[in-house]
């Protein structure tokens, strides 16, 4: 059975920046999510939902990369202070993934959202979530 705590401890030893943050996040195993995600739960706490089957399928380096990716959503206030006026949406989630993944490409599964790859081929690296959000809205309007 997959134990996220083993991987969280490994990340905290190699990258202590995440230690204080991780202690403040509830972690919930759920097959209702395909991969992982963070939110503010109904009790007002940060929560990371993760699919244990998804994590188990990844090499260790990518497990740690996904943990960092999810923690960065909280660091960058993607689910709190920086939400666009229309609130949380699929488009905003993709924009925030593009912003984070600009910095974690070598640590994540290849099927993620990466600037310059796949349907995001024309997107440059290193933009903010807000910039990617505008680009995605433009792309959506064009299509």
Secondary structure per residue as TSV (DSSP state, phi and psi in degrees):
chain	resnum	aa	ss	phi	psi
A	1	X	-	360.0	137.4
A	2	X	-	-71.3	133.7
A	3	X	-	-120.9	103.9
A	4	X	H	-61.3	-31.9
A	5	X	H	-59.0	-34.1
A	6	X	H	-60.2	-41.4
A	7	X	H	-79.6	-34.1
A	8	X	H	-63.8	-43.5
A	9	X	H	-61.5	-41.2
A	10	X	H	-62.0	-43.3
A	11	X	H	-64.2	-43.6
A	12	X	H	-65.2	-32.3
A	13	X	H	-72.8	-36.6
A	14	X	H	-86.8	-24.9
A	15	X	-	-139.6	83.1
A	16	X	T	-62.6	-17.4
A	17	X	H	-51.2	-37.0
A	18	X	H	-82.1	-8.3
A	19	X	H	-61.6	-53.6
A	20	X	H	-63.6	-39.5
A	21	X	H	-64.4	-46.6
A	22	X	H	-60.2	-37.5
A	23	X	H	-64.8	-19.9
A	24	X	T	-99.3	8.0
A	25	X	S	-115.7	124.5
A	26	X	E	-74.5	138.6
A	27	X	E	-118.2	124.0
A	28	X	E	-126.3	122.6
A	29	X	E	-74.6	133.2
A	30	X	-	-158.3	129.9
A	31	X	T	-87.0	3.2
A	32	X	T	-74.5	-18.9
A	33	X	S	-106.2	141.1
A	34	X	S	-71.5	-32.6
A	35	X	S	-129.9	-88.7
A	36	X	E	-160.7	162.9
A	37	X	E	-169.7	159.9
A	38	X	E	-120.2	156.0
A	39	X	E	-160.6	172.0
A	40	X	E	-97.9	118.8
A	41	X	-	-79.9	179.3
A	42	X	T	-62.9	-18.1
A	43	X	T	-94.0	0.7
A	44	X	S	86.0	13.6
A	45	X	-	-104.2	151.0
A	46	X	E	-67.0	138.0
A	47	X	E	-139.7	136.3
A	48	X	E	-108.3	119.3
A	49	X	E	-93.8	137.0
A	50	X	E	-142.4	144.6
A	51	X	-	-91.1	114.0
A	52	X	H	-63.1	-31.3
A	53	X	H	-66.9	-40.6
A	54	X	H	-62.0	-50.7
A	55	X	H	-60.9	-40.9
A	56	X	H	-63.3	-28.4
A	57	X	T	-77.4	-11.0
A	58	X	S	-95.5	149.8
A	59	X	-	-67.1	158.7
A	60	X	H	-53.7	-44.8
A	61	X	H	-58.0	-40.6
A	62	X	H	-73.7	-32.0
A	63	X	H	-60.1	-45.8
A	64	X	H	-66.2	-38.1
A	65	X	H	-62.5	-41.4
A	66	X	H	-66.3	-40.7
A	67	X	H	-59.3	-47.5
A	68	X	H	-60.7	-43.2
A	69	X	H	-56.0	-49.5
A	70	X	H	-65.7	-40.9
A	71	X	H	-63.8	-37.1
A	72	X	H	-63.6	-31.4
A	73	X	H	-56.3	-38.2
A	74	X	H	-75.9	-43.7
A	75	X	H	-57.1	-43.0
A	76	X	T	-88.1	8.3
A	77	X	T	58.0	35.1
A	78	X	T	-69.1	-21.3
A	79	X	T	-111.3	6.9
A	80	X	T	-133.5	-100.7
A	81	X	T	-65.7	-21.3
A	82	X	T	-106.9	13.0
A	83	X	-	-60.1	140.4
A	84	X	-	-66.8	166.5
A	85	X	T	-57.7	-30.2
A	86	X	T	-81.6	-1.7
A	87	X	-	85.4	-168.2
A	88	X	S	-67.4	134.9
A	89	X	-	-149.6	166.2
A	90	X	H	-60.0	-41.4
A	91	X	H	-62.5	-42.7
A	92	X	H	-63.7	-41.4
A	93	X	H	-61.6	-42.5
A	94	X	H	-64.3	-42.4
A	95	X	H	-60.9	-42.7
A	96	X	H	-69.4	-35.5
A	97	X	H	-62.6	-43.1
A	98	X	H	-60.7	-42.5
A	99	X	H	-63.4	-46.0
A	100	X	H	-69.1	-44.9
A	101	X	H	-68.3	-16.5
A	102	X	T	-57.8	-26.7
A	103	X	T	-106.2	-7.0
A	104	X	T	-125.5	17.1
A	105	X	G	-49.7	-44.6
A	106	X	G	-75.6	-4.4
A	107	X	G	-111.3	-0.1
A	108	X	S	-118.6	159.8
A	109	X	-	-60.0	147.5
A	110	X	T	-66.4	-19.2
A	111	X	T	-87.0	12.7
A	112	X	S	-79.1	-178.3
A	113	X	-	-90.3	114.7
A	114	X	-	-128.8	130.9
A	115	X	T	-59.1	139.5
A	116	X	T	84.1	2.8
A	117	X	S	-129.1	146.2
A	118	X	G	56.0	-132.3
A	119	X	G	-71.3	-6.7
A	120	X	G	-105.8	22.1
A	121	X	T	-54.0	-39.9
A	122	X	T	-82.2	0.3
A	123	X	-	-89.9	132.4
A	124	X	-	-80.4	162.4
A	125	X	S	-80.5	152.6
A	126	X	S	81.7	17.3
A	127	X	-	-85.7	167.7
A	128	X	-	-79.9	165.2
A	129	X	H	-59.1	-39.5
A	130	X	H	-64.0	-39.3
A	131	X	H	-66.6	-43.8
A	132	X	H	-64.2	-35.9
A	133	X	H	-61.0	-44.6
A	134	X	H	-64.3	-42.5
A	135	X	H	-61.9	-41.6
A	136	X	H	-65.3	-39.8
A	137	X	H	-64.4	-41.7
A	138	X	H	-61.9	-45.4
A	139	X	H	-60.6	-42.4
A	140	X	H	-63.3	-41.3
A	141	X	H	-64.9	-38.7
A	142	X	H	-67.2	-32.6
A	143	X	-	-88.3	360.0
